[in-house]
Amino acid sequence: MRFKDKVCIVTGAGRGIGREIARRMAAEGAAVAVDDIDPASAKDAAQRICDEGGAAIGIQADVSREADAARLVRETVSRWGRLDILVNNAGIDLVAAVEDTGADDWQRMLSVDLGGAFLCAKHAAEHLARRRSGVIVNISSIHASSTLPGRAAYASAKAGLAGLTRALALDLGPKGIRVNAIFPGYVRTEIWNIWLDAVPDKESLVERIASQHPLRKIGTPGDIAGAVAFLASDDAAFMTGSTMVVDGGLTAMFQPPPFA
């Protein structure tokens, strides 16, 4: 119960990685504000936490809108009287070549994945600083450091999130707020499963992807939730401005040449 009597916001927590992060934080004692742009998903995830004996509320908010980000923080503090932990997980995906990426798509990607984290941090900072032990964890991606074709917008947003993490650590550190980021690799989520359903031989594909990892397996939302819980805890009290790669060793090895 590392987070007993603490209050946490998890954005984009209606499903996938965010949902599991919210469950993990609640399981360790935190009261959790479950944010999602879809109100039904936010409510469902919060209800599941309550059914499991935790404390949670669902809040609909589009974190790319400053009014929504401010309201998310305000409603959380109004409900529990404090805020200790912010997990910026909300994000969208886009796979498109540069010439096929519209200006609106580009802006939406940056507004949600990067801008949302900034806006939530901006409005949470005052409350996180009150006990000089606040924590922000940003969910970035391995695409921030190495990417694939068709990922210009996504990789740019996630790399920006890594830079924002360092900048926030400098600005907020004197107020007692720690800021770190996680770089997840391949993780099996609902979106992953939808993508797999469109593949003819999905089991073979999963095996091939897993074989590229030194650990010979693909991550789960629980793997990321565990890393978040560590960074949010006092076990990481001397960590700020850092990035934690959680990818099963995928990015530790470059692609071998064809003759290897």
C-alpha positions as CSV (number, residue, x, y, z in Angstrom):
1,M,0.0,0.0,0.0
2,R,2.7,2.5,-1.1
3,F,0.1,5.1,-2.0
4,K,-2.3,5.0,0.9
5,D,-3.9,8.4,1.5
6,K,-2.6,9.7,-1.8
7,V,-4.6,10.9,-4.8
8,C,-3.6,10.1,-8.4
9,I,-4.9,11.2,-11.9
10,V,-4.4,8.9,-14.8
11,T,-5.2,10.3,-18.2
12,G,-6.4,8.1,-21.1
13,A,-7.3,5.5,-18.5
14,G,-10.5,4.1,-20.0
15,R,-8.7,1.2,-21.6
16,G,-5.3,-0.4,-22.4
17,I,-2.2,0.7,-20.5
18,G,-3.9,3.6,-18.8
19,R,-6.6,1.4,-17.4
20,E,-4.1,-1.0,-15.9
21,I,-2.1,1.9,-14.5
22,A,-5.2,3.2,-12.7
23,R,-5.9,-0.3,-11.3
24,R,-2.4,-0.7,-10.1
25,M,-2.3,2.6,-8.3
26,A,-5.7,1.9,-6.7
27,A,-4.5,-1.6,-5.7
28,E,-1.6,0.1,-3.8
29,G,-3.9,2.4,-1.9
30,A,-4.3,5.5,-4.1
31,A,-7.6,7.2,-4.8
32,V,-7.7,7.5,-8.6
33,A,-9.3,9.9,-10.9
34,V,-9.8,7.9,-14.2
35,D,-9.8,10.3,-17.1
36,D,-10.8,9.4,-20.6
37,I,-12.2,11.3,-23.6
38,D,-15.0,8.7,-23.7
39,P,-17.2,9.2,-20.6
40,A,-18.5,5.6,-20.7
41,S,-14.9,4.2,-20.7
42,A,-13.9,6.4,-17.8
43,K,-17.0,5.4,-15.8
44,D,-16.5,1.7,-16.5
45,A,-12.8,1.7,-15.5
46,A,-13.6,3.6,-12.3
47,Q,-16.4,1.3,-11.5
48,R,-14.2,-1.8,-11.9
49,I,-11.7,-0.3,-9.5
50,C,-14.5,0.4,-6.9
51,D,-15.8,-3.2,-7.4
52,E,-12.3,-4.4,-6.6
53,G,-12.3,-2.5,-3.3
54,G,-10.5,0.6,-4.5
55,A,-11.5,4.3,-4.6
56,A,-12.0,5.9,-8.0
57,I,-14.1,8.4,-10.0
58,G,-14.4,8.6,-13.8
59,I,-14.0,12.0,-15.3
60,Q,-14.5,12.8,-19.0
61,A,-11.9,15.2,-20.3
62,D,-10.1,15.9,-23.6
63,V,-6.7,16.8,-22.2
64,S,-5.8,18.7,-25.4
65,R,-8.2,21.4,-24.3
66,E,-6.9,23.6,-21.5
67,A,-10.4,24.1,-20.0
68,D,-10.8,20.3,-19.8
69,A,-7.3,19.8,-18.3
70,A,-8.0,22.4,-15.7
71,R,-11.4,20.9,-14.9
72,L,-9.9,17.4,-14.5
73,V,-7.5,18.7,-11.8
74,R,-10.2,20.8,-10.2
75,E,-12.7,18.0,-9.9
76,T,-10.1,15.6,-8.6
77,V,-9.0,18.0,-5.8
78,S,-12.6,18.9,-5.1
79,R,-13.4,15.2,-4.5
80,W,-10.4,14.3,-2.4
81,G,-8.9,17.5,-1.2
82,R,-5.4,16.9,-2.6
83,L,-3.4,15.7,-5.6
84,D,-0.1,13.7,-5.3
85,I,0.5,11.9,-8.6
86,L,-0.2,12.7,-12.2
87,V,0.2,10.1,-14.9
88,N,0.1,11.5,-18.4
89,N,-0.9,8.5,-20.4
90,A,-3.5,9.9,-22.9
91,G,-2.4,9.6,-26.5
92,I,-3.6,8.8,-30.0
93,D,-1.9,6.9,-32.8
94,L,-1.2,7.8,-36.4
95,V,0.5,5.8,-39.1
96,A,1.0,7.8,-42.3
97,A,3.8,8.8,-44.6
98,V,4.9,12.4,-44.4
99,E,3.2,13.4,-47.7
100,D,0.0,11.8,-46.5
101,T,0.0,13.5,-43.1
102,G,-2.5,16.4,-43.1
103,A,-1.8,19.5,-41.0
104,D,-4.9,18.8,-38.9
105,D,-3.7,15.3,-38.2
106,W,-0.2,16.6,-37.3
107,Q,-1.7,19.2,-34.9
108,R,-4.1,16.8,-33.3
109,M,-1.2,14.4,-32.5
110,L,0.9,17.1,-30.9
111,S,-2.1,18.5,-29.1
112,V,-3.0,15.2,-27.4
113,D,0.2,13.3,-26.9
114,L,2.4,16.3,-26.1
115,G,0.1,19.3,-25.4
116,G,-2.2,17.3,-23.1
117,A,0.7,16.3,-20.8
118,F,1.9,19.9,-20.7
119,L,-1.6,21.3,-19.8
120,C,-2.3,18.7,-17.2
121,A,1.2,19.3,-15.6
122,K,0.6,23.1,-15.7
123,H,-2.7,22.9,-13.8
124,A,-1.6,20.1,-11.5
125,A,1.7,21.7,-10.4
126,E,0.2,24.0,-7.7
127,H,-1.4,21.0,-6.0
128,L,1.5,18.6,-6.4
129,A,3.8,21.2,-4.8
130,R,1.8,21.6,-1.6
131,R,3.4,18.7,0.2
132,R,6.7,18.9,-1.7
133,S,6.4,15.3,-2.7
134,G,4.4,15.4,-6.0
135,V,5.1,13.1,-8.9
136,I,4.5,13.3,-12.6
137,V,5.0,10.2,-14.8
138,N,4.8,10.7,-18.6
139,I,4.1,7.8,-20.9
140,S,6.2,8.3,-23.9
141,S,7.4,5.5,-26.3
142,I,10.5,3.9,-27.7
143,H,9.5,5.8,-30.9
144,A,11.0,8.9,-29.1
145,S,14.5,7.5,-29.7
146,S,14.1,5.1,-32.6
147,T,11.2,4.8,-34.9
148,L,9.7,3.3,-38.1
149,P,8.6,4.6,-41.5
150,G,5.2,6.4,-41.4
151,R,5.6,7.6,-37.8
152,A,6.7,11.2,-38.3
153,A,3.9,12.7,-36.2
154,Y,3.8,10.1,-33.5
155,A,7.6,9.9,-33.1
156,S,7.8,13.7,-33.0
157,A,5.1,13.9,-30.3
158,K,6.7,11.2,-28.2
159,A,10.2,12.7,-28.5
160,G,8.7,16.0,-27.5
161,L,7.3,14.4,-24.4
162,A,10.8,13.2,-23.5
163,G,12.0,16.8,-23.8
164,L,9.1,18.1,-21.8
165,T,9.9,15.6,-19.0
166,R,13.4,17.0,-18.7
167,A,12.2,20.6,-18.8
168,L,9.4,20.0,-16.2
169,A,12.0,18.3,-13.9
170,L,14.1,21.5,-14.0
171,D,11.2,23.9,-13.5
172,L,9.3,21.8,-10.9
173,G,12.1,20.2,-9.0
174,P,12.7,23.2,-6.6
175,K,9.0,22.8,-5.7
176,G,9.5,19.2,-4.6
177,I,7.9,17.7,-7.7
178,R,9.7,14.8,-9.5
179,V,9.1,14.2,-13.3
180,N,10.1,11.1,-15.2
181,A,9.0,9.3,-18.4
182,I,8.5,5.7,-19.5
183,F,9.3,4.5,-23.0
184,P,7.1,1.4,-23.5
185,G,7.9,-1.0,-26.4
186,Y,5.4,-3.5,-27.9
187,V,2.5,-3.9,-25.5
188,R,-0.5,-6.1,-26.0
189,T,-3.6,-3.9,-25.7
190,E,-7.0,-3.6,-27.3
191,I,-5.5,-1.6,-30.1
192,W,-2.8,-4.2,-30.6
193,N,-5.5,-6.9,-30.8
194,I,-7.5,-5.0,-33.4
195,W,-4.4,-4.6,-35.5
196,L,-3.7,-8.4,-35.2
197,D,-7.2,-9.3,-36.2
198,A,-6.5,-7.8,-39.7
199,V,-3.4,-10.0,-40.1
200,P,-3.9,-13.4,-41.9
201,D,-1.5,-15.4,-39.6
202,K,-1.5,-13.4,-36.4
203,E,0.0,-16.1,-34.2
204,S,3.0,-16.5,-36.5
205,L,3.4,-12.7,-36.5
206,V,3.3,-12.5,-32.7
207,E,6.0,-15.2,-32.5
208,R,8.2,-13.3,-35.0
209,I,7.8,-10.0,-33.1
210,A,8.5,-11.8,-29.8
211,S,11.6,-13.4,-31.2
212,Q,13.1,-9.9,-31.8
213,H,13.1,-9.3,-28.1
214,P,15.9,-10.7,-25.9
215,L,13.3,-11.8,-23.4
216,R,11.4,-13.5,-26.3
217,K,8.1,-12.0,-25.2
218,I,5.8,-9.0,-25.8
219,G,4.9,-6.7,-22.9
220,T,1.6,-6.4,-21.1
221,P,-0.1,-3.3,-19.7
222,G,0.8,-4.6,-16.3
223,D,4.5,-4.3,-17.1
224,I,4.1,-0.6,-17.7
225,A,1.8,-0.2,-14.7
226,G,4.6,-1.7,-12.5
227,A,7.1,0.8,-13.8
228,V,4.8,3.6,-13.1
229,A,4.2,2.4,-9.6
230,F,7.9,2.4,-9.0
231,L,8.5,5.9,-10.3
232,A,5.6,7.2,-8.4
233,S,6.8,5.7,-5.1
234,D,9.4,6.8,-2.6
235,D,11.7,4.0,-4.0
236,A,12.4,6.5,-6.8
237,A,12.7,9.5,-4.5
238,F,16.1,10.6,-6.1
239,M,15.0,10.2,-9.7
240,T,13.8,13.1,-11.8
241,G,14.3,14.2,-15.4
242,S,15.0,10.6,-16.4
243,T,13.5,8.1,-18.9
244,M,12.9,4.4,-18.2
245,V,12.8,2.0,-21.2
246,V,10.4,-0.9,-20.7
247,D,10.6,-2.8,-24.0
248,G,11.9,-6.3,-23.2
249,G,15.3,-5.3,-24.5
250,L,14.1,-4.6,-28.0
251,T,16.0,-1.3,-28.5
252,A,19.2,-2.7,-26.9
253,M,20.1,-4.3,-30.2
254,F,20.4,-2.8,-33.6
255,Q,19.2,-4.8,-36.6
256,P,21.9,-7.2,-37.7
257,P,23.2,-7.0,-41.2
258,P,21.7,-9.5,-43.7
259,F,24.9,-11.6,-43.8
260,A,25.0,-12.1,-40.0
